[in-house]
Amino acid sequence: MDKIIIEGGNTRLQGEVTIEGAKNAVLPLLAATILPVEGKTVLKNVPILSDVFTMNHVVRGLNIAVDFDEALNQVTVDATGAILDTAPYEYVSQMRASIVVLGPILARNGHAKVSMPGGCTIGSRPIDLHLKGLEAMGASIHQEGGDISATAEKLKGAHFYMDFPSVGATQNLMMAATLAEGTTVLENAAREPEIVDLANLLNKMGARVSGAGTETLTIRGVAELHGAEHNVVQDRIEAGTFMVAAAMTSGNVLIKDAVWEHNRPLISKLREMGVDVREEEAGIRVKSDVSKLKPVTVKTLPHPGFPTDMQAQFTALMAVVKGESTMIETVFENRFQHLEEMRRMGLHSEILRDTAMIHGGQRLQGAQVMSTDLRASAALILTGLVAQGQTKVGQLSHLDRGYYQFHEKLAQLGADIRRESED
Ligand code: EPZ
């Protein structure tokens, strides 16, 4: 088991950092490569992450050729042959995001079987909206032996109102609707940049998706789709993670090619605290002096609200800013576990249901800590940068799902950080 070891206390991150393609974009994009019956699909700017390897295995398990050229960050997919109906349990069970292959397989084959994703540490992660939307399009859904089985001779366009703007459900239903008979309207749809990226690829494949990025998506069904070429959008959460890292270490960092539009809520909160965030030709520069920053209140919301995937990292910033900050997590029901670990480093905080009160500005001490999920891992490593002494972060399999060369990039910016194998 690897550990990341940080000698913290006087880190000031300086320099520039490059950002990878977005994990939360490339996973649904890979699911979309199931749809074309002619031509190959080439995805560029693909990040080298364990979740990408897992999704590649899921798609390969459908009798689809998937080639990942890591040197080029490029995946080429040929789905022109007959594809299987059942996604491989061994890989689907590793990553709940695999559920977004359900819609594409069903739309293409008329039948699909995908294992029911479990919950995870941050919440129960239901998929009721995915299933209700497919039923609205005429699919019959039933569960058998832990699998979801969906059947529809031909999906029919439907008008579906989503109780919650679920990212995964919006992606699954948008992809299914591309091959349905007639027009589908998804109301109260998710508006994240990753939804827009998926709609862009689908339209390059010959689909007719409009309204991506707004709360109403309209998809006019077509007979079939063809392969396309597409650059994966930059990872706004990795970019945001480095913005927070610069802010909490009184640093001066240029996040190269970062997209201002994709991080407006985060940038506005950083500015409210007194962090200097400005757009430059080459990207977004973040400068700060922690001693001058003010505490804030943040509430996570579906896009364009403050992203829940930046919540843990932002609490690490709140921990070093003198005064009482408040974080309200409205999207997931159990996403404050990193605060329990930070307590071991001297952070005082109270958690009451969806609200964490953070008493920032305490002297933090390095400690041995465990990460419980992907973003918690990043938050604990960032906290280690500012805590006095040595911090060891374990359970790095979570980190490797969503960050490429995270500690190398931090070391490049001046952090005293290394990764060691335990054995
Ligand atoms: C995606 O998960 C992301 N994962 C998550 O990122 C992200 O936190 C989340 O969107 C919200 O932005 C990927 O894109 C691979 P949701 P997803 O469906 O699609 C409820 C990370 O750290 N819900 O929008 O699963 C659900 O309980 C990960 O990169 C239903 O009630 O998110 C949750 O409270 C973590 N019924 C809320 O919606 C449903 O059918 C958000 O879930 C579906 C969801």
Residues whose N, C-alpha, C, O or C-beta is under 5 A from the ligand:
A	BS01	EPZ	N24 L27 A97 R125 P126 I127 D128 L129 H130 F164 P165 S166 V167 G168 A169 T308 D309 V331 F332 L374 R375
